[in-house]
Amino acid sequence: MEEKKYEITYIIRPDLDEPAKKELVDRFDKILTDNGAKIIDSKDWSKRRFAYEIGGYNEGTYHIVNLTTDKHEALQEFDRLSKYSDGILRQMTVLR
């Protein structure tokens, strides 16, 4: 199966301190790599104000992960665990 490029954008709660945010990002990057994805880059985009309130917050830090994978399980596991994470407000995966 051919590897495809994906971009995952997720919003991190604004009240997380820097060590907690780094731990969250590292944990979710590891979820992807443990399930067969190859991360091209993983970086913060910026802190942005929302158009509407999400989970009681008016702003959040957008984080972008570019990756390649031929295993859909990596994306499914990321999606499943991000829904239960207190640190992630929203996430979106796009095929590039």
C-alpha positions as a Markdown table, in Angstrom:
| # | Residue | x | y | z |
|---|---|---|---|---|
| 1 | Met | 0.0 | 0.0 | 0.0 |
| 2 | Glu | 1.3 | 3.5 | -0.9 |
| 3 | Glu | 2.0 | 6.0 | 1.9 |
| 4 | Lys | -0.2 | 9.1 | 1.8 |
| 5 | Lys | 0.5 | 12.5 | 3.3 |
| 6 | Tyr | -1.8 | 13.8 | 6.0 |
| 7 | Glu | -2.0 | 17.0 | 8.1 |
| 8 | Ile | -3.5 | 16.9 | 11.6 |
| 9 | Thr | -4.4 | 20.2 | 13.2 |
| 10 | Tyr | -5.5 | 20.2 | 16.8 |
| 11 | Ile | -6.3 | 22.9 | 19.3 |
| 12 | Ile | -4.6 | 22.7 | 22.7 |
| 13 | Arg | -6.2 | 24.3 | 25.8 |
| 14 | Pro | -4.7 | 27.8 | 26.5 |
| 15 | Asp | -4.3 | 27.2 | 30.2 |
| 16 | Leu | -1.8 | 24.4 | 29.9 |
| 17 | Asp | 1.7 | 25.5 | 31.0 |
| 18 | Glu | 4.6 | 24.9 | 28.7 |
| 19 | Pro | 5.9 | 21.5 | 30.2 |
| 20 | Ala | 2.3 | 20.1 | 30.2 |
| 21 | Lys | 1.8 | 21.2 | 26.6 |
| 22 | Lys | 5.1 | 19.6 | 25.5 |
| 23 | Glu | 4.2 | 16.4 | 27.3 |
| 24 | Leu | 0.8 | 16.4 | 25.5 |
| 25 | Val | 2.4 | 17.0 | 22.0 |
| 26 | Asp | 5.1 | 14.3 | 22.6 |
| 27 | Arg | 2.5 | 11.8 | 23.8 |
| 28 | Phe | 0.3 | 12.3 | 20.7 |
| 29 | Asp | 3.3 | 12.3 | 18.3 |
| 30 | Lys | 4.3 | 9.0 | 19.9 |
| 31 | Ile | 0.8 | 7.6 | 19.4 |
| 32 | Leu | 1.2 | 8.2 | 15.7 |
| 33 | Thr | 4.8 | 6.8 | 15.4 |
| 34 | Asp | 3.9 | 3.7 | 17.5 |
| 35 | Asn | 1.2 | 2.9 | 15.0 |
| 36 | Gly | 3.3 | 3.2 | 11.9 |
| 37 | Ala | 3.2 | 6.9 | 10.9 |
| 38 | Lys | 6.3 | 8.9 | 10.0 |
| 39 | Ile | 6.1 | 12.5 | 11.3 |
| 40 | Ile | 7.6 | 15.0 | 8.9 |
| 41 | Asp | 7.1 | 17.9 | 11.3 |
| 42 | Ser | 5.1 | 18.7 | 14.5 |
| 43 | Lys | 4.9 | 22.4 | 15.5 |
| 44 | Asp | 2.8 | 25.0 | 17.1 |
| 45 | Trp | 1.1 | 27.3 | 14.6 |
| 46 | Ser | -0.1 | 30.1 | 16.9 |
| 47 | Lys | -2.5 | 31.0 | 19.7 |
| 48 | Arg | -5.8 | 32.2 | 18.2 |
| 49 | Arg | -9.1 | 33.6 | 19.4 |
| 50 | Phe | -12.1 | 31.5 | 18.5 |
| 51 | Ala | -15.2 | 32.7 | 16.6 |
| 52 | Tyr | -17.3 | 30.9 | 19.3 |
| 53 | Glu | -16.6 | 29.4 | 22.7 |
| 54 | Ile | -15.3 | 25.8 | 22.7 |
| 55 | Gly | -15.4 | 23.9 | 26.0 |
| 56 | Gly | -15.5 | 27.1 | 28.0 |
| 57 | Tyr | -12.5 | 28.6 | 26.2 |
| 58 | Asn | -12.3 | 31.6 | 23.9 |
| 59 | Glu | -8.8 | 30.9 | 22.5 |
| 60 | Gly | -6.4 | 28.0 | 22.1 |
| 61 | Thr | -3.0 | 27.0 | 20.6 |
| 62 | Tyr | -3.2 | 25.5 | 17.2 |
| 63 | His | -0.7 | 22.6 | 16.6 |
| 64 | Ile | 0.0 | 21.1 | 13.2 |
| 65 | Val | 1.5 | 17.7 | 12.5 |
| 66 | Asn | 2.5 | 16.7 | 8.9 |
| 67 | Leu | 3.0 | 13.0 | 8.5 |
| 68 | Thr | 3.0 | 10.1 | 6.0 |
| 69 | Thr | 1.5 | 6.7 | 6.6 |
| 70 | Asp | 0.0 | 3.7 | 4.8 |
| 71 | Lys | -1.6 | 2.5 | 8.0 |
| 72 | His | -5.0 | 3.9 | 8.7 |
| 73 | Glu | -4.8 | 2.6 | 12.3 |
| 74 | Ala | -2.4 | 5.4 | 13.2 |
| 75 | Leu | -5.0 | 8.0 | 12.3 |
| 76 | Gln | -7.8 | 6.1 | 14.0 |
| 77 | Glu | -5.9 | 5.7 | 17.2 |
| 78 | Phe | -5.0 | 9.4 | 17.2 |
| 79 | Asp | -8.6 | 10.4 | 16.6 |
| 80 | Arg | -9.9 | 8.0 | 19.3 |
| 81 | Leu | -7.5 | 9.2 | 22.0 |
| 82 | Ser | -7.7 | 12.9 | 21.2 |
| 83 | Lys | -11.5 | 12.8 | 21.8 |
| 84 | Tyr | -10.8 | 11.7 | 25.4 |
| 85 | Ser | -7.9 | 14.0 | 26.1 |
| 86 | Asp | -8.6 | 17.0 | 28.4 |
| 87 | Gly | -5.8 | 19.0 | 26.7 |
| 88 | Ile | -7.2 | 18.9 | 23.2 |
| 89 | Leu | -10.3 | 20.9 | 22.4 |
| 90 | Arg | -10.8 | 19.9 | 18.7 |
| 91 | Gln | -8.8 | 18.1 | 16.0 |
| 92 | Met | -9.1 | 17.6 | 12.3 |
| 93 | Thr | -7.2 | 15.3 | 9.9 |
| 94 | Val | -6.8 | 16.2 | 6.2 |
| 95 | Leu | -5.4 | 14.1 | 3.4 |
| 96 | Arg | -2.8 | 16.3 | 1.5 |
